[in-house]
Amino acid sequence: MRLLRETDTALLWAVGAIVLLGIAMIYSASSGAVEWQKQAAYAILAGGALVAVIHVPNRMLYALAYPFYLVSLVSLVIVLLWGSGEDSSRWITLGPFSMQPSEFAKVAAILTLAHYLGDRTVEQINHYKTLFGALVIVLPPIYLIIRQPDLGTALTLVAILLPMLYWAGMNPLYLIVIIAPGLSVACSFEPLWQGAAPFVFAAFIILSSLALHLFFARLWITLSMLGVNVAAGLATVYLWEHLLHGYQKDRILTFLDPERDRLGAGWNIIQSKIAIGSGGLTGKGYLGGTQTKFEFLPASHTDFIFSVIGEELGFIGTVVVLSLFAFVIWRSLHLAAGVNNRFYRLMAIGLVSLITFHVFVNIGMTIGVMPVTGIPLPFISYGGSALLTNCTAIGLLLHAHTYRHE
């Protein structure tokens, strides 16, 4: 009775509406093929997982965080050795079923970080040993996921780490120090600055070093970060030539200039923007999307499902979808803020960050403001592993809300 009384029904209704909308749009995008039936079956399974997670006994999640993390690492190793996929090894096939371990690794990393950070005071959080420990937790799955290769999912773990560190009490200046090497790479990336990269990189190094010295007033910190930032910037050429795969380079270059290869790498994003723009205010009507029906829009039931919504339901339909996501994110943050236990609070923030990052990146890539990364739209894009993970995340949020006073 307590679980029924404590469950946030408004959040459940919003998530349920998004899932049902996703099934309907998958039916339209796949022209009534079997995908929508599979997604409906996945939705039933995911709903069961959501309810089961809510009923997990208190403290069990805390106790199982590290074992779950180890299992996720083992599964990521297995998928590298025996996994399947068209252009990568991302799935483990078990008879008629396939699972994507990287999806569950996100939740495992969140639980483990919540366990690790929740056991430390604010003073301990701001010690370099805590930051090192947090990196030890997220770097192994990041490395294994990049090897698949799946750079988008690997970046998701970074997007989870930073908000959890901030919510745990880490000084924002330390977070800037964490982000600085990535900014150094961006400032030295030649295709982004069209010949001005050396000047942008030099300006960043000078300004960031001055800012660090003013804030920390310690020469060794300034010199250390100067070395790290310079090394990160100089390593950009090596990363571009040896770390990224060809299709990943094409995605980045296409993001910067979609017109460079209209019939090749730029085709997806161009067709996506055409589909969304052609929907107008009210759309072409459900099942009436020409970009989808005539197969101009690739991956319409997975990565570019939002483009189908824009074409068929128009601006009004996209506003409804964005409003539902905004409500889910706001309500989840509200639940997280009301939790007294540090483990549950940090877990909730990590889960909200996971969903928010996916929403912003997926919708951003369909309208051309983010690179195409293959990150699905939560609860809507076709895929059993992603749907199960996202519904489990909601179940964990509701579980934390149930035991918020413990």
N, C-alpha and C positions, 0 to 999 in steps of 0.2 A: 504493500500500500504506500509506503514511503516513496518508493521509486516512481510510482504513478503520480503522486502528489508533487514531487520535486521536479519532474521532467518538464523542460521548457517546450511546450507544445507549439508555440509560435515558430521556433526554429525548426522543429520537425515538419510543420506544414510548409514552410518555405523551401526546405530541402526537397520534400516530396514533390512540390510543384515543379521545381527545376528538373528533377529526375524524369517526371512524366513528360515534360516539354522535350527533354533530350530524346526520349524514346520516339516521340512523335516526329521530331526533326530527323532522326536517323532513318525512320520509315520513308520520309520524303527524299532524303539525300541518297538513299540506296534504292530508290524506286520500288519499294515494297519487297526487297530481297530479304533473305533470312537474318540479316544483321539485327533488325529491330527486335526479332523474336529472341535472339541471343541476349541482346541488351536487357530485354524484359526479364529473362531468366537471371541474368547477372543482378538486376535490381532487387529481385526477391532474395537472392543469396546475400546481397549487400545489406538489405534491410534486416535480415536475420542476424548478420554480424553486428550491426548497429545496436540492436536490442540486447544481444549477448554481452557486448562490451559494457553497456550500462549496468548490467547485473553482475559484473565481475566483483568479487568481494573487495572491500576496502583494504588497501595496502598490498594487494597482490600485484598490481601494476608496478609498484615501487620495487617489489622483490624480484619481478621477472624482467626488469629493464635490461640488465647486463646479459642474462642468458638469451633474450630475444635479439639483442645486438649481435652476439656471437653467431647465432643461427643465421641472421641476415648476411653476415660476412661470408659464412660458408656457402650460402645459396648464391652469392655473387661470384664466388670462385667457381662453383659448379656450372653456372651459366656461361662463364668464359671457356670452360673445358668442353662442355657438352651442349651448350645452348644452341638455339636455332633462330633464324631470322633471314630476311631477304638480303639486307646489306650489312647486317650486324648480328651479334649474338646477344639477344636480350630476353629470350623466352626459354623457359623450361617446359617441355611437353610431357605430360603424363596421360597417356591414352588419348581420349578425345579433348582433354583440357590442356590449356596453356596458361602459364603464370609468368609475370614479369617481376623478378625479385627486387629490382631497383625501386619499384613502387613501395614495397613493404619496408625497404631499407630506410626510406624517409621517416616512417613512423618509428622504427627502431632507433634511429639516430636522435629523434626528438625525445623519446622516453629516456634514453641514456644520458643525453645532455641535461634533461630535467633532474635526473637522479644525481648527476655529478655536481651541477651548479647549485641545486637545492640544498645540498649538504654543507654549503660554504657561506660564511658571513660576507657582508659587503666588503669588509677589509680584505678578506681572502680573495674575493672575486677580482679585486684590483691588483692582485699580485701576479707577476709574470708566470708563475708556476700554474695558476689556474687557467690562464690563456693557453699555455702549452698543453695542458691536459685536455682542454676543449678541442684543440686542433688535432690531438692524437685520436680523439673520438671520430671526428668528421673526415679526416684526410684518407684513412683506408677505404671507406666506401666511395669517396670521391674518386680516388685512383682507380678502383675496380670498375666503377661505372664509366669513367672516361675510356677505359680499355675496351668497352663493349663494341663500338664507341657510342656514348650518349652524353654529350656535353651539356645539353639543356637540363637533364635531371641532375647532373653533378652540380651545376650552378644553383639548383634548388636548395641543396644542402648548405651552401654559403648564405643564401637568402634566409634560411632558417636560423643559422648560427648567430648572425648579428643582432636581430631583435631579442633573442633569448639572452645574450650577453648583456644587452642594454637593460632588459627587464630585471635581470639578476642583480643589477646595481653597478655595472662597470662604467667607469668614467667615459663620457662621450669622446674625449680626446684620445683615449686608447683605441676606441673603435675607428677613429680617423686614421690612426697609425696602421691599423689592420687593412683599411681600404686603400691607403696610399700607394702600395706597390701596384695594385690594379689600375689606379689612375695613371701611374707612371707608364704602364704598358699602353694605355689608351692614348696618352699624349705623344708617345713615340711611334704610333702606328701610322706608317706613311700613307696608305690609301685613304685614311680618314682626313688627313690634313692637306693632301694634294701638294706636296713639295715643301710645306711649311713645318713639317714634323720636327726637324732639329731645333727650330726656334721655339716652338710650343713646348717641347721637352725641356729645353734649357730654362725657359721661364717657369715651368712647373717645379723643377728641381730647386731653383733659387728661392721662389716664393714659399714652397713647402718647408724648406730648411729654415728660413727665417721665422716662419710661423711656429714650427716645432721648438726652436730655440727660445722664442718669446714665451711660449706656454710652459715649457718644462724647465727652462733655465739650467739645463744640464748639458754640458758639451758632449759627453759620451753618448747621450740619447740622440742628439742632433747628428753627430758623425755616424752613428750606427744606422739611423734611418736614411741618411744621405747615401751611404753605401748600398743599402737594400734597394732604395728607389732607383739609383743609377744602374744597379745590376739588373733590376726588373725591366727597365727601359731598354738596356742594351741586349737583353735576352729576347726581345720581341721578334727580331728577325729569325732567331733559331726556333722560337715557338711557332711562328708562321710557316716556316719551311719544313719542320720535322714533327711537330706535335699534332697540328690540325690535319684532318683528312681533306681530300679534294672537295667533297660535297660541303664540308663545313666552311672552307674558304669561299666557295661559290655563294653560300648563304650570306656571309658577311659582306662580300662585294656587291651582291644583289641588293642587300638592304641599303647600302650606301648609294647605289645607282641601279634601280630595277630595270632601266631601259638598256643597260649594257648588253643584255642577252634576252630579248623579249620572248623568243621562242624556246629558250632553254631554261636556265636557272631563274630568270625573272618571270617565267610564265605563271607560276602559282600566285605570287603576290599581285601581279597585274590583274589576273582573272578574279582574285578575291576582292580587290577594290572595285572592279567593274560590277561584280555581283552585289556588293553592299550599296554602291551608288545607284544602281538601277532600281533598287527597291523603293526609292522615294519615301514618301511619308507613310503610306499604308502597306506597301509591298505589292508583289504580283499575286498574292494569294497563296494559301497553303497548297502544296503540290504543284505550284505554277512557276517555279523557278527555272528559267531557260538555261542559265549557266550550269545548273546542276543536272537538269534532264538531258542536255546534249553533251554532258561530260566535258565541258570546258574547264570546270573547276575540279582539280585533283584533290584527293583525300577529303572529299566533301563531308563524309560522315565521321571523320576523325579530327584531324588538325584544324580544318577550315569549316567546322560546323557552324560557327558564328556567322560566316559569310552567307550560309544558307538561310539563317534566321533573318539577316539583313535584307536579303533579296526577296524572300517570301512574305515576311511579316513587316518589313519596312522599318522606318525610324521608330515608330510606336512600339513595334515588337522588340527592337533592341533596347529601348528605354525600359520596357517591362523586365527584360532579362537582367539588365544592369541594376535595376532597382531591387530585384530579388537577391542578386549577389551582394549588393550593398547592405541589405537588411541582414543577410546571413553573416557577413563580416562584422557589422556593427553589433549584432546580437551576441556573436561569439566573443568579441572583445568585452562586452558588458558582463558576460558570464565569467570570463577570465579575471576581470577586475574584482569580482566579488568573492574569489576563492581565497581562503586564509592560508592554506597549506602551500609552502613554497614549491614543492614538487608538482602539485596539480596546477599551480598558477603558471609555472614555467612551461609545463607540458601544453597547457591551453594556448599560451602565446606562440609556441612553436607550431601548433596545429593551425592557428589562425594565419600565421605567416605563410605556411605551406599553401593554404587555399588562396590567399590573397595574391601571392606571387604567381601562381598558375593562372588566375583570372587575368591579371594585368598583362602577363607575357603573351598568353594565347590571343586575347582580343587585340593587343598591340600589334602582333605580327599579322593579323588578318587585315588591319587597316594601314600597315606599312610603317609603323613607328617603332617596331621592334624586329630584330632578325628572326627568320623562321627557325625555330628550335625543335619542333616536334612535341612541345609540351601540350597536353590535351586540356580542353576546357572542362573544369571540374563538374561532375554530375551529368554532363551533356554529351561530351565526345564519346564515341563508341570505344569500348574497352572494358573488359571485366576486372582486370587488376586495378586499374585507375579508379573505377567506380567503387570497388570493394575497399580500397585504401581511403578514399574520400569519405565514404559512409562510416568507416571505422573511426576516422578522425572526428566526425560529428558525435559518434557514440562516446568517444573518449572525452569530448567536451562536456557532454551531458553527464557522464560519470563524475567528472570533476565538479560540476555544479551540484550534483546530488550530495557529495561529501565535502562541500565547500566550508562547512563549519568544523570539520574534524581537525 
